[in-house]
């Protein structure tokens, strides 16, 4: 039987000669985005500010590794190891202390040792395609500045772009820290930051461990433990059985994963601040202690059951009332097209407290979508985003309602949102479809159009790479193509798979063969509008851009 080893390892032992980390070529590339990298630093910074001596856990690694041998293939943990290496490299290149810089460099790179026969080498070796890049620009001392200065559009892979962007984001954050605070972070990383390292010499066993660790619903979840505490506090057998049944019905309606998410949202509704520790530690003190031991039934009947119902209405966009349901459910659908659920606690609060007032909900959700859309478009990171929603919840609890100042965008926020809408929207993959669907809805407002299509793609009118000698190259010079190609006015929605050949058709052929469906109909108002033009020129595109941006500026009061 293969021997499995699992240990809590301090970071200074993880980045030591005990481990020679290799990312196998079959692993997916590095993919963490700026938000995740900055969030890691934010979490570490908050732990540093708390100033406790508690160990800080960064998660787990799953390795294929022979006992006593340093070579370790990383099965799970590549994203974290890579980002930690970037973080250490930024700290190294920012410090003015030569001794500290050398110590950090040794965490990133194993120094040579002729006595032990060790060659100098990086602690972490990336997939072959990105290994040289990562070593040259991250692991090499003093190279971070050169990496940040690189033009990301010239980089060969998405992984290299992610490395460059995350390095720049972490550098920007840490550059504003004092040398003393950065030193404190380094000491915290070395002294009380841990990873759980699970190692087995067999690849099949490592994958099995990874699957078990990442499969949901197998382990006892925090909600299972909360249930035992609540139901166990009820002395009357009938009441206990009734509350257990209601709890289980709520979990069944939502499903295990969404039921667990509901408790994260409940924690936010009650505490109104971003989580600092895992739910199992925070939720009892922040929420359950208000109900235990004497009001356990109240928690089930007044919290779990109604909030689970509200969650289902929001998730499934199935709010019901005597009037106004279509508008309310439309807001739920729009909000769910963003890339996070941080808005949900506020929506849950609203539905729980104003369920029978669809007119109030319509106005509230309009304001919530405006705030959410602006932060989504501006790519606001998790901590400031959650902090904004927490402040909104505080103001709602104080009775400020629709007049809550947290809803209001500052002039700088409005200007930044407008600038993003006016810029190269297509290049920000996460927001482009959302923005186009919103502007399409505005154009279709008289018809109340809502799309439930299985496939929606974003396409260019002026192609990204027009063929030499085509009409496109006559209509648009190089500077005009560089400026206009990825902007809102040059984009349309289609309900078909992308066609690389059709994308380069001239405008007349593109309208007839690519933008129009087989039946001759086009489901999108935005695309129909483009079809009305006889030709697609810089002047037409300029007018289209101005019109669409103006519609969104008006819709979101920017």
N, C-alpha and C positions, 0 to 999 in steps of 0.2 A: 504494500500500500504506500502511495506517495505521501511524504511527510509535508504537512502544512504548517507554516509558521505565521503567527500574527502578533505584532508588537506595536505598542505606542512608542513612536520614535520622535525625539526632539529634532527640530529642523537642522540643527548643526550636525546631527548624525546622519540625516537623510542626505544632505549635501556633503558627503565625506567619502573617503576611499572604500568604505563598506559597500558602496553602490556605484556601479557603472551603468547608468540608465541608457537604454537604447529604445527608440521609437521604431517598431517594426514597420516595414514598408506597407504592410496590409492595413495598418491603422489609418483612420481618416485624418486629414490634415488638421493643423492647429486652426481653431475656428472661433475662439473667444473674441467678442467684440469689446469696444471701449467701455461700454456700460458694465460688463462683467469684470473687466480688469480694474476699473475705478472702484467698483463696489467692493472688490476684495481689499483694496487699500483702505476704503472707508471703514469697512468692518474692523480691520486691524487698528486703524486710528482710533476708533471708538473704544476698542479693548484697551488700547494704550492709555486713553484718557481716564478710563475707569480706575486704573492704577491698582488693580487687585493682583494677588499672586496666584490666582487660579490658572491652571493650564488652558491654553486657547487651542482648540482643535480645528484644523483646516480640512478635515475629511479623510479619505482613505486612498490608498494605492493598492492595486492588484498587480503582482509581478510574477513572471516566470523566472525563477532564480534558484540555483543550486545552493544549498546551505554551505556557508563558508566561502562562497565564490562571489565576487562583486558584480559580475555581469548580470544585468537585470533587464528583461524585456518588459516594457510597460504595457499592460493590457488595459488598465483603467487608471486614469490620473494624469494623462498627458497634458490636458489643458491647464491643470493646476500647476504641475511641475514647470511647464513652459512659462507661465505667467509669473511664478515665483522667481524663476531665473531672470526674467526681464526686470522684475522689481529689484532684485539684488544688484543687477547691473546698473540700473539707474541710480540707486543709492551709492554704489561704488564710484560712479563717474561724477556725482554731485559733491562728494565729500572733499574737503580741503586737507583732511588729516591723512598723511601718507600711510601711517600704520593701520588705520581703519580701512583705507582703500585696499591695502594688501590683504588684510584679513577677509574682506568681502570677495576679493578676486579669487582667493583660495576656496571659498564656498562654491564659486561658479566653475572654477577650473582646478583640476587636480595637479599640483606641482610635481615635477619629476623627483624621483628619489633613487639615486644609483645604488644605495645599500640594499633597498628592498626590490630593486629592479623595476621600479614604476616609471613609466614615461609620462611626461606632461600631456594632459588631454582634458577636454571638457567633461564635466560631470554628467551632462545630458547631451546625447547625440540624437539629432532629429532624423526624420525620414530622409533618404538619400537626396531627394530633390531639393530639400530646403536646408540640409545640414551645413553646407559651406556658408550660405547666407547668414544663418543664425550664429554660427561661430564668428564670422567676420564682423558682424554689426552689433551683436549682443554680448557674446562671451569674451570678445577681445577688449582689453582695457582701453578706455578712452574713445570707444567707437560709437557710443550712443548718440553723440551730437551729429555724426555723419549720417547715422540711420534716420534721425528725425528730418534731416535736410533733404533726404531722397524724395524725388517725385514719385508718389505712390502709383501713378498710372504707368510707370515704366517697369514696375516689379513683375516678376514672372508668374507668381502664383497668388491665389487669394490668401494663403497662409502667410506669405511674406508681407502682404499688405496689412494683414491683421497684426503681425509682429510690429511692423512700423507704426501703425496707428495706436496700438496699445502702449508702446514705448513712449510715444509722444504724449499721450494722455497722462500716463503715470509721471513722466518727467514734469509736465505742466503742474500737476498737483504737488509733487514733492519739492519742486523749486520754490514754492511759496512757504514751505516749512522752514523753521529755524534749524540751524545745524544741531542744536541741542535736542530738538524734537526728533529729528531724523536719527540721531544717535540712540535715543530712547526706543525708537521703533526697531532699530537693528538689535539692541539688547533684548527686547521682547521676543523678536524672531528667534534669537539664539537660545534664550533661557527658558521660555515657557510656551513656545508654539510647537504643536505636535501634529503629526500625521499618523494614522493607523496604517501600518504596512503589512499587507497580507501577501505571503510568498509561497509558491509551490513550484517544484521543479518540472511539472508536467503542464503543457499548454492546454490540454483538454480540461484538466482540473482547474486551471486558472480561469478559463472561460465559464466553467460551471459555477465557480465562486462568484465571478462577476455577474452572472445571470441571477443568482440567488440574491446577491446584495442589492441588485437594482430592480428586482421584481416586486411590484407593489401588492399589498394585500396579504402577503404571506406572514409577515411578522405582526406582533401585537402593536397596534398603532396607538398614538396618544389618545385618540378619541375612544378607543377600547378601554383605556385606563380611566379616562374621565367618566365613562359610562359606569364602570364598576364603582367609582367613588360616589356618583350621584345615586345610583340605584341602591347601593349598599347603605346609604344614609336613610333610606325610607323604611320605617319600622313596620308599617301596615302591609301585609302580604298582598292584598288586592291592589293597593296603590302602587306598590313596587312593580307588580306584574303589568299594570296599566301603563306606567311610565316607561318600562322596558319595551313594551310593544310600540308605544309612540316613537321612542328613540329609534328602534329598528325600522319602523315604517319610514321615518324621515331619511335614514341612511339608505334604504332601498330605493326611495324616490330619486335621490341625488346620485347614487352610486358611491362607492367607497372613496374614490379620489376627490370628488367634488364635496363630499361630506367633510373630509379632512380640510379642504380649502375653506369651507364655511367657518370652521373654528379659527382659522387664521384671520378671517375677516371680522369675526366676533371679537377677537382680541383687540383689533384695531378700533372697533366701534367703542369698546369699553375704555381702553387705555389711551387711545388717541396719540400714539407715537409709534415710531418704527420699532420692530422687534429687535432686541439686543441679544437674546439667547433663544434656545430652542423652545418650541411651544410647550413641551412637556414640563419645562421649568417655570415658564412665565404664566401660562394660562391659569393654573390653580390660584396663584397669588393675585393675579390681576382681575380674574372673573369669578372662578368657582368659590372663592372664600366669601363672596357676597351672599352666597346661597346655602353654603354648608355650615352646620349640619341640619338646620331647621327648615330651610326653604328649598330643598332639593326638587320637590315637585314643581315649584314655581319656575325653576330653571328649565325644566322639560317643557312645561305648558306655555310659558311666556317668552322663552328664548329659543330653544331648539326647534320646536314645531313651527311657530310663525316665521322664523328666519329661514328655515329650510324651505318653506313654501315660497317665501319671497325670492330666495336664491333660484328656485326652479322657474319662477315666472320671469326672472331676469335672463337666466341662461337660455331658456326656450322661447323667449319673447312671446309669452302667452298671458300677459296681463289681461284681466277681465273686469269690465265695469259697464254700467248702463250706457256710457258714451265715452268718446275720447280714447278708446283702446288702441286704435290704429296708430295714432301719433305717439303714444307712450311706447308701444312695442317697436316702432321704427327707431326711436332713440336707443333702445336696448340693442338693436341690431347694429346700429352705427358704432356704439361704444365698443361692442365686441370685436370690431374690425381693427382696433388698435392692438399693439403687441404686448399689452400687459393688462392685468386685472386690478390694478391698484385703485381704480375708481369704484370698484364694487362695494366696499364698505359704505361709502356715501349713498350709493344707489339703494343698498339694503336698508339703510337708516330711513331714507325717504319713503320707500315702499312700506316699511313697517309702521311709520308714523303718519303717513298720508295716503294709505291704500285706497280710501274711498273718495279721493279728490283728484280725479284725472287731470283737471285743468291745472292744478298746482303742480302735479307730477310732470306735466308737459313742459311747463316753464322751468322747473327745477332741472330736468334732464337736458333741456336745451342749454342751460348755463353750464351743466356738468360736461356735456359733450364739447362745448367751446373750449373750456379749460383743458380737458383731456386731449383734444385735437391739437391745441397749441403746444402743449408739452410734448406730444407725440411727434409733431412736425419739427420742433426745435431739438429733438433727441435729448430731452432732459434726463439725467441719470436717476437711478432708483431712489437714492436717499433724498435729494431735494424734491423729487416727485411725490414720494410718500409723505414727506414732511408737509407739503402743501395740502394734501388730502387730510392729513391729521389735523391741521389748523382749521380746515373747513368743517370737520366733524366737531371740533371744539366750539366753533361759532354756531353751528346748527343746534348743539345742545344748549347753548346760551340763548336760543330763541331768535337768532338773526335771520334764519331762513333764507329766502331768495335774495336778501340784501347782504348776505355774508361777504365781507371784504375779500375773503380768500378766492371768491369767484372772479374777482376783477383782475384783468391783465394790466401790468404796468405799461407805460409808453414804450419802454425798452423791449418788453416781451412782445408787444404788438409789432414793433418795427422788425424784430428778429423773425417773427412768424411771416410777415409780409416778404421779407428778404428771402426766406427759404422757399416760399411759393413762387417768387419771381426767378429763382435760380435754377440750377440744373437738376430738376426734380427727379428725373428718371434714374440718376445715379444713386439716389437714396432708395434702395429697393424696398425697404420696409414701409415707406410712407406713400409711394407713388400711386398704388392702386386705391388706397383710402382716399387720397385727395381727388383723384379722377372720378371715383364713384360719388363723392360728395358734390362735385361740380356738375356731374351728370344728373344727379337728383334735383339740383337747383334748376337746371335747364328743363327738367321734366315735371317741375312742381305742379303745373296745371293739370297734369294727368295722374299725379300721385304714384309714379312708377316705383316699384320695388323689384329687385332682381334676385331670383333664386336659381341662378344658372350653375350648372356643374363646373364650368370652366370660364374664367374671365382672364384675359391677358391684356397687357399694356403694350401698344405698338407705336412706332414712329411713323409720321407721314413723310417728312424728309428723312430718307434712310440714314442709318449710322455710317454706312460705307458705300456710297453711291458708286456705280461703275464709271470708270474713266470714259469721257465722251458722251455720257448720258445727258438727258435734258436737265437733270438735277444739277450737274456741274456747270451748266450754262446759266441756270437761274440763280444759283448761290455760289459765291466765291468761297475760298477756304476759310476766311475769317468769319463770314456769315454762317457757314456750316458749323464751325467750332462753337459759335455763340448760341445758335438756335437749336441744334439737334436734340438736346436733352431737356429742353424747357417745356413747361406745361402746355403752351400753345401748340406745340408740335406733336402732342401725344393723343392717342385715341384708345378706346376700349373695344376689344373684340371678344366674341365667345367661340373662339376656335384655337387650335394648336398653332404655334408660331410656324411660319413657313419661310425658311431662310432665302429661298429663291424669290418668292413674291415680295419680300420686304424691300427689294431693290427695284421693283417695277417703277416706271414713270407714273406720274400722278393719275392720269386717265386710266391706265391699265390697273393700277392699284385699287382705284375706286370700284372698278367693274369686277375684278377677279379676286380681290383679297378683302376689301373692307365690306363687301356686300355678301350676305348669306345666299345659300342656294335658292331660297324662295324669293330673293330680291329684297327681303326685309332686313332691317338692322335694328336690334333691340335697344341700342344706346342712343340717347338724344345727342350726346357729344359727337359721336361718330356720324350720325345723320347730318349734323350741322356742317361737318367737314365735307360731306358728300355734295353739299349745295354749291361749293365753290367750283368755278370753271378751271382754275389753275391754282397752284400752291407756290406763291412767290414770297420773298422776304416781307413785302408790304402786307400781304394777307396774313402771314404768320404773326407779324407784329400786332396787327389788329386783334387777331384771335387771342394772343397772349394777354393783351390789355383787358379784353372783355372777360376772360375766364378768371384772371386774378381779381378783377373788380368784383365779380360775383361772390367770390370767397371772402374778400375783404368786407363786403356788405353782410354776408351771412353770419360771419363770426365777429362783426363789429370791431374790425381791426384798424 
